[in-house]
Amino acid sequence: MKVEFIIDKSEYKKLLSKNIFDTQIKYKSEKVKGKSNYLLTLSIESKNLTAAKLLSNSRIVVEKLFIENNIKYRLLTEESALFFVRRLYPYASEFETKLRKFIYTALFDIDEKAETVLVEKYKITISKKCANELPQEDFLTNSDLGKIFDF
């Protein structure tokens, strides 16, 4: 089971140390395509409820550190959260996860002006169907699969 983040800036490495994670959690960092992008992977060998809870808690710690230190990131994969969802809706869950990962990776390294235009076009498209429910930030994170397809 794993959690993956795409991160802008290498400073995040200074924030992470092995002692903030449970001993069963392994983490790996690697440079990926883009100006200064890194892929951080937290993983655990087991695929059970205890492992899912440990991994989820580690994700919360990492996200808190990133937010406190103004590090731009996106959560690409969170298998711990999908642990039960996959059992209930296996095909839809897998498709949505892969689609979001693809979109986040594609949009992560674009300039701010292009991102602003994209967000505005998204809001206009979505406003035709649900004007009072527009996400103000992190529009992909806050949108369900239907809204993403409408866009």
C-alpha positions in Angstrom: 0.0 0.0 0.0 1.4 3.5 -0.8 0.8 7.2 -0.8 2.5 9.4 -3.5 3.0 13.1 -3.6 4.3 15.3 -6.4 6.2 18.1 -4.8 7.8 21.4 -6.0 11.0 22.3 -4.3 13.7 20.1 -2.8 13.5 21.8 0.6 10.8 19.3 1.7 13.7 16.7 2.2 14.9 18.7 5.2 11.5 18.4 6.9 11.2 14.7 6.6 13.1 12.3 8.8 12.6 8.6 9.6 11.6 9.3 13.2 8.4 11.1 12.1 7.1 7.8 10.6 6.2 4.5 12.1 9.0 2.0 11.6 6.9 0.0 9.2 6.6 3.0 6.8 9.2 3.2 4.1 9.7 6.4 2.2 11.4 7.1 -1.1 12.1 10.4 -2.9 13.1 10.8 -6.5 13.5 13.7 -9.0 10.9 13.7 -11.8 10.4 15.7 -14.9 9.8 19.4 -14.4 11.8 22.4 -13.1 12.2 21.2 -9.5 9.6 18.4 -9.1 10.0 15.4 -6.8 8.0 12.3 -6.2 7.7 11.3 -2.6 6.4 7.7 -2.0 5.4 6.4 1.5 4.7 2.7 1.5 3.9 -0.2 3.8 4.1 -3.9 2.9 0.8 -5.0 4.4 -2.7 -4.4 2.9 -4.9 -4.5 6.0 -6.8 -2.1 8.2 -3.8 -1.5 10.5 -1.5 -0.7 7.6 -4.1 1.6 6.1 -4.4 3.6 9.3 -0.6 3.9 9.8 -0.2 5.1 6.2 -3.1 7.5 6.5 -1.6 9.0 9.7 1.8 9.4 7.9 0.1 11.2 5.0 -1.6 13.6 7.5 1.8 14.4 9.1 3.5 15.0 5.7 0.7 17.2 4.4 0.8 19.3 7.6 4.5 19.8 7.2 4.1 20.9 3.6 1.3 23.3 4.5 3.2 24.9 7.4 6.3 25.4 5.2 4.4 26.6 2.0 5.5 23.7 -0.1 3.5 23.2 -3.3 2.3 19.6 -3.6 -0.4 17.3 -4.8 -1.5 14.0 -3.5 -1.3 11.6 -6.5 -2.1 8.3 -4.9 -3.6 7.4 -1.5 -4.2 3.6 -1.4 -4.9 3.7 2.3 -8.1 5.8 1.7 -9.1 3.6 -1.2 -8.8 0.4 0.9 -12.5 0.0 1.5 -13.7 2.0 -1.6 -12.0 -0.5 -3.9 -14.0 -3.3 -2.4 -17.3 -1.5 -2.8 -16.7 0.1 -6.3 -13.6 -1.5 -7.7 -13.7 -0.3 -11.4 -14.9 3.2 -10.8 -12.5 3.8 -8.0 -9.5 2.6 -10.0 -10.5 4.7 -13.0 -11.0 7.9 -11.0 -7.7 7.5 -9.2 -5.8 7.1 -12.4 -7.6 10.0 -14.1 -6.9 12.4 -11.2 -3.2 11.3 -11.1 -2.9 11.9 -14.8 -4.6 15.4 -14.7 -2.6 16.5 -11.6 0.7 15.4 -13.2 -0.1 17.1 -16.5 -1.2 20.4 -14.8 1.4 20.5 -12.0 4.2 22.2 -13.9 2.2 24.7 -16.0 2.7 28.4 -15.3 0.4 30.3 -13.0 -1.3 32.3 -15.9 -2.3 29.1 -17.7 -3.5 27.6 -14.5 -5.7 30.6 -13.8 -7.2 30.5 -17.2 -7.9 26.8 -16.8 -9.6 27.3 -13.4 -11.8 30.1 -14.8 -12.9 28.0 -17.8 -13.6 25.2 -15.4 -15.8 27.4 -13.2 -17.7 28.7 -16.2 -18.3 25.2 -17.5 -19.4 23.9 -14.1 -21.5 27.0 -13.3 -24.0 26.1 -16.0 -24.9 23.0 -14.0 -24.3 23.9 -10.4 -23.7 27.6 -9.9 -23.9 27.6 -6.1 -21.4 24.7 -5.6 -18.3 26.1 -7.3 -15.1 25.0 -5.7 -13.0 28.0 -4.9 -9.6 26.4 -4.8 -8.2 22.9 -5.5 -11.0 22.5 -8.0 -9.9 19.0 -9.1 -9.6 17.8 -5.5 -13.0 19.1 -4.6 -14.8 18.0 -7.7 -16.4 14.6 -8.1 -15.9 12.5 -11.2 -19.1 13.8 -12.9 -17.9 17.4 -12.7 -14.5 16.5 -14.0 -16.2 14.8 -17.0 -18.4 17.8 -17.6 -15.3 20.0 -17.8 
